[in-house]
């Protein structure tokens, strides 16, 4: 369990430092938005099951809601630029190779 927790924390750190949402051309990194751990917890099982597929990642991003202005919720997928989604896939593939 400790190894899994550490691995998720490491994954969260990687995501938090490299992946951002784009709001009015402002980059808000996921660690600053406090979304990196939530995303890592949901993605990590895909890495350990060797079932990492782009459509599954897209579904996870679609299912994570981000509250905007306290009134609206927008799927995380809609806030990540296309390049960030590609970078996330690359990051996950690299992380999977190293576990």
C-alpha positions as CSV (number, residue, x, y, z in Angstrom):
1,X,0.0,0.0,0.0
2,X,2.8,2.4,0.9
3,X,4.4,1.8,-2.6
4,X,1.1,2.5,-4.3
5,X,0.5,5.7,-2.3
6,X,4.1,6.9,-3.1
7,X,3.6,6.1,-6.8
8,X,0.3,8.0,-6.9
9,X,2.0,11.0,-5.2
10,X,4.8,10.9,-7.7
11,X,2.4,10.7,-10.6
12,X,0.4,13.6,-9.1
13,X,3.6,15.7,-8.8
14,X,4.4,15.0,-12.5
15,X,0.9,15.9,-13.6
16,X,0.8,19.0,-11.3
17,X,4.1,20.4,-12.7
18,X,3.5,19.7,-16.4
19,X,-0.3,19.8,-17.2
20,X,-2.3,23.0,-17.1
21,X,-5.8,24.3,-17.8
22,X,-6.1,27.3,-20.1
23,X,-8.4,30.0,-19.0
24,X,-8.4,33.2,-21.1
25,X,-4.8,32.4,-22.2
26,X,-3.7,32.0,-18.6
27,X,-2.0,28.8,-17.7
28,X,-3.2,27.3,-14.4
29,X,-1.1,24.2,-13.6
30,X,-3.1,21.4,-12.1
31,X,-1.2,21.5,-8.8
32,X,-2.2,25.1,-8.4
33,X,-5.8,24.2,-9.2
34,X,-5.6,21.3,-6.7
35,X,-6.6,18.8,-9.4
36,X,-3.4,16.8,-9.8
37,X,-4.0,14.3,-7.0
38,X,-7.6,13.6,-8.1
39,X,-6.5,13.0,-11.6
40,X,-3.5,10.8,-10.5
41,X,-5.8,8.7,-8.3
42,X,-8.1,8.0,-11.2
43,X,-5.3,7.4,-13.8
44,X,-3.0,5.2,-11.7
45,X,-5.1,2.0,-12.0
46,X,-4.9,2.2,-15.8
47,X,-1.1,2.3,-15.5
48,X,-0.9,-0.8,-13.3
49,X,-3.4,-2.8,-15.3
50,X,-1.5,-2.0,-18.6
51,X,-4.8,-0.7,-20.0
52,X,-3.7,2.8,-20.9
53,X,-5.8,3.9,-23.8
54,X,-6.5,7.4,-25.0
55,X,-10.3,7.0,-24.9
56,X,-10.1,5.9,-21.2
57,X,-8.1,9.0,-20.4
58,X,-10.5,11.2,-22.3
59,X,-13.4,9.7,-20.3
60,X,-11.7,10.3,-17.0
61,X,-11.0,13.9,-18.0
62,X,-14.6,14.3,-19.1
63,X,-15.8,12.9,-15.7
64,X,-13.8,15.3,-13.5
65,X,-15.8,18.5,-13.0
66,X,-14.1,21.8,-12.4
67,X,-16.2,24.4,-10.6
68,X,-15.9,27.8,-12.3
69,X,-17.1,30.9,-10.4
70,X,-18.8,28.8,-7.8
71,X,-21.8,28.4,-10.1
72,X,-20.9,26.3,-13.1
73,X,-19.0,23.0,-13.5
74,X,-17.0,22.3,-16.6
75,X,-15.4,19.0,-17.5
76,X,-11.6,19.1,-17.1
77,X,-11.3,17.8,-20.7
78,X,-12.8,21.1,-21.9
79,X,-10.2,23.2,-20.1
80,X,-7.1,21.3,-21.2
81,X,-5.6,22.4,-24.5
82,X,-5.2,19.7,-27.0
83,X,-1.4,19.8,-26.6
84,X,-1.7,19.3,-22.9
85,X,-3.8,16.3,-23.4
86,X,-1.2,14.9,-25.7
87,X,1.5,15.8,-23.1
88,X,-0.5,14.0,-20.5
89,X,-0.6,10.8,-22.6
90,X,3.1,11.0,-23.1
91,X,3.7,11.6,-19.4
92,X,1.5,8.6,-18.5
93,X,3.3,6.3,-21.0
94,X,6.7,7.3,-19.6
95,X,5.5,6.9,-16.0
96,X,4.1,3.4,-16.9
97,X,7.5,2.4,-18.4
98,X,9.2,3.3,-15.1
99,X,6.9,1.4,-12.7
